[in-house]
Amino acid sequence: MQTVEELAFRLALFYVVLFLGVLANKLYSRAALLNQLSTSLLLNIMLPALIIYTFLSSSASSLVEIPTIILVVVLMHVTGTGLALIRFRYTSIESKQKGALLLTATFTNSVFLAIPIIIIFVGTIGVQVAAICAVVQMVLLSTLGVYIGAIYGENQTDRRKHIRKALLFPPFVATLITIPLVLLGFSLPVQLEPVLSANNTITTYLALFIVGLGLDTRVSTGGLKRALEMIGIRQVMIPIIFFVVLPLLPLSDFVTRVLLIQAIMPAAVLTVVYSEAFDLDAKLAAMTVTLGTFLVLPAIPFLSLLVG
C-alpha cells in the first residue's frame, strides 16, 4: 500500500507529463509526427512488452477470472450503446452525428489513459486485466464498431481491413501469445526482469504524454449539448451502474478496482479515427473525446476514495 506522499508524487508526475504533452502539441510544429511516432512505439513495442511482463510475472490461477472479466467488459460497452440509442429515440439528430456519438458512448480509452491510472492506484498487477480489456475492446471495435460505422456512415470502407487491423493489433497478439505460455508454466527469465521493469515506468509516462499530445484545447460550442449527453452516459451513468454491480461479482479485489477505473474512462481516441473512416461526424466525436478527457482529469486524485 503506497503512502500519501508516494501517491501525491505519482499524481503530480502524472499531471506534469500530461501537461508536457499538451505543451508540445501547442508549441512544436511537428507535433502530429511526434504523436504518430510515439503512438507507434507504444503500441508496437512497449505495451506488448508490458503485457508479456505482467502475464509472465503472474500465476496461471490469476487467469480463472478471465471469462467474468470478458463478460463485464462487453457489458460496459454495449450498455453505452444501448443507453445512447434510447436517448436518440427522444431527439432529432443526423445519421452521421448519431453514428459518431454511438462510437463515443460505446468505446473507452482503455489503454493510453487507463493504464497509467491503473498502475498508480492498483499497481502493475492490474495491467494484465487492462490487457484483457484492451483485447475485448479491439474485438468489439472490429465487429460492433464496424457495424455502427456501416449503418450510420456514407463511406462504405473495407470492413475486412478494419477486422484485419484489429486482429493484428500488437497488444492483442501479445496477449494471445502470452496466455498459453502462462498456462504451460512458463515464467519470465531473470535476465529480462530489469529491462522489462524499466519499460513499465517508461510506458506509463509515454502513454500520458501521448494523451496530452492528442488533446485539442479548442472546444467549439456546436454540438456541445450532444457531446455532454454522451459524456453523461459514458462517464456518469455507466460508472454508477458498475459501481453497484461489480462488488457483487466473484472477482478479486484488484480486478474489481481495475474494472471500476475502466468504467469511468472517457471515450477512446479511436472513435475519432473510425468516425473519419466511415464518414461520420468526426469533429463531434473529437469534441466528445477531448471534453470527456478534460472533465475526468480533475477527478483522478479522488479515485483513491473509490478504488483504493
N, C-alpha and C positions, 0 to 999 in steps of 0.2 A: 504494500500500500504506500503510495507516494505521499510525502508531506505537503503541507500547504505551500511551503516555499518552492518545492520542486514543481508543483502544479502551476504556481504563478509564473515561474521562469519558463515553463513549457508554453504556456498561453501567450506570454509576452513575445517569445520567439516566433510563435505561430503567427501573430499579427504583424510582426516586423517583416517576416519573409513574404507574407501576403501583400503587404504594402510595397515592398520592393518590386514585386511583380506588377502591381498597378502603376508604380512609378516608371518602370521600364516600358510599359505599354504606352505611357504618355510622352516620354522623353526620347526613346530610342527609335530612330527612323525605320529600322528593320525589325521591329517588334514581332511582326507577323511571321517572319522567317525564324526568329528565335523561338517563338511559340511552337512552330512546326517541328523544329529540330529537338526541342526539349520534350515535346509530347512523344515523338518517335523514340527517343532514348528511353523514356519512362516506360512506355507500353511494350517496346520490343525487347528490352534487356533488363532494366532494373526491377520492374514489377514482377515479371516472371521469375526472376531470381529470388525476390522476396517471398513469393508464393511457394517456391520449392523449399526455401529455408524453413518457413513456418510449418509446412506439412511434414517435412522430414525430421523436424525437431519435436514433433508431437507423436503420440502413440495411436495405433490403429483403433483403439477403443474410443477415441475422440470423434471418430467418423460415424458412429452409430446414429448420431442425431441428424445426419445429412438429409434423409427423407423429410423430416419435420421442417428443417431449415428451408428446403426447396419449396415445400408447400406454403410456408409463411411468406416467402419472398414473392411467389406467384400471386398470392392473395393481396399483398401490398400493392402490386402493380395493377391487377385487374380491378381492385377496389377503386383506385384512382380513375380508371377508365369508366367504370360504372357510375360513379358519382358525377363525373363530368357530363356523361350522356344524360343523366337525369336533369342536370342544370340546363342543358341545351333544349330540353323539351319546353322550357318556360321562357325562352328568349329567342329572338330572331338574330341569326348570325350566318355569315357567309360560309360556304363549304370549306374554303381554304383556311379561314380562321379557325373553324371547328376542328379541322384535322391537326393544325399546329398546336392548338390548346389541348387536344386529346393527348398528343405526344407528351406535352409538358406535365400533364396531370398523371401520366402513367409511369414515366421513366425518371429515376432519380440519379443524382450524382453519387453513384455507389463506389467510385474509385478515387478521383482526384481530391475531393473534399472529405469524403467519409474516412478513408484510410488514415490520414494524419490525425483526425479526431479520435478514431478508434485506438490508435497507438498511444495517444496521450491519456485517454481515460480507461482503456482496458488493457493495453499492452500488446506486444507483438503476437501473443497467443490469439488475439482477435482477428488477425489478418487472414487466417485460414477460413474463418467464417465469411469475412468480407470477400475472399476469393470466390467462394461458392455463390455468394450474392451476385458478384460480377458475371460469373458464368451463366447463371439463370437469366440475368438481365440480357446478356448477349443473345441467348436463345430466344427470348421474348421479343427482342428488337428485330431479329431475323424472321420472326413469324407475325406476331401481333403488330409490331411497328411497321413492317412492310404492308400488312393488310390495311392499317389505318391510312398509310400514305397512298395506297392504290385506290381506296374507296373515296377519299376526300380530295385527292390531288388530281391535277390535269396532266402531269408529266408521267407517262407510263414507263418508268425506268425498268431496267432488267432486274427482276426480283431475285433471280439466281445469283446475280452479282452481290447483292446485299447478304444473302444467305451464306455464300462462299466466304465473304469478308468476315462475317460473324464467326463462322466455324474455324477460320484461320486466325482469329483474334489471339495474340500471343499469350495473355493470361489464361484464356480458355484452354489452349493447347497445354500450357504448363500444368494446369490443374488436372486435366485428363491424364497426363503422363505420370504425375506425382502420386495421385491417389492409389493406383495399383502398386506402386513401389512401397508405399506405407503399409498396405495390406499384406505385402510379401515380406515385410520385416526389414526393409532397407532403412538405414539410418544415415545421417549426414556425416561425411568424412571430417575428421577433426581438423585436417589441414585447411578446409574451406570455411570453417566457422568464423574466423576473424574477418575474412573478406566479406562474407555474406551478412555478418552482423553489422559491419560498417555500411553496407548497402541499405540496410533497413533505415538508418538515420537519414542517409542522403535521399532515399526515395521519398520519405515523409516530407522533407522540406522542398524538394524539387516539385512534388505534386502541388504544394501550396503556392509556390512561385508561378506555376502554370495557371492555377486558378486566378491569381492576380493579373497575369498577362492577358487572360481571356475576358476580364471584366470590362464592360463599357459603362463608364460613369454617366453617360448621357442617356437618360431615360425619357423618352417622349411621352406626351400626355395622351396621344392617340392610342386607343385600345387599353388604356391603363386599368379601367374598371374590369375588363375581361381578364386581364393578366392577374389582377389581385384576386379575382374569384377562383382561378385555378391554383394560385398560391395558397388560398384558404383551404382548398380541398387537399392539396399535396402536403402542406406543411402545418396544417392545424387539425383538420378532420381525421385524416389517416393516422397521425401520431396518437390522437386521443383514442381512436378505436383500438390500436395495437398496444397502447399503454395499459389498456384494460385486459386485452386478450392474452398477450404474451406471458404474463406471470402465471396464467392458468395452464400453460402447456408444459409437458415434461422435458424441459430444456435446462442445460447447465446455466449457472448464473452468468458466466462470461458470454455465452451465446445469446442469452436474453438481452444483455446490455448492448452487444453489437447490433442486434436487430432493432433495438429501440433507437439507436443512433441512425441506422439506415432509414428508419421510418420518418425522421424529421428532416432528411436531406432535401435540398431544393432540386428543381428539375435538372436533368443531365444536359450537358453541352451538346451531346449527340443528337438531341431533339432538334436543334437548330440545323445540324447537318442533314438530318432526314427531311426536315421541312423544305430545305433548299433542293434536295434531290427529287422530291415529289411535287415541287411547285406549289407548296403550301405557303402560308404567311410566315416566312422566316423571320421577318422583323418583329412580329408579335411574339414568336417563340423566343427570340433573343432577349426581348424585353422581359418576358416572364422569367427566363433563366437568370438574368442579371439582377432583377429586382428581388427575386426569391433568395438569391445568394446574399445580397446585401442585408436582407431582413433577418437571415439566420445567423449572420456573423456576430451581432451583439449578444445573442443568446448562448453562444458557445461556452463562456465561463460558468454559466449556471447549469450546464449539463451534468456536472458532478452531483448536483442535488437530485437529478432524475435517474442517472445510471451509475452513480458512484457506489 
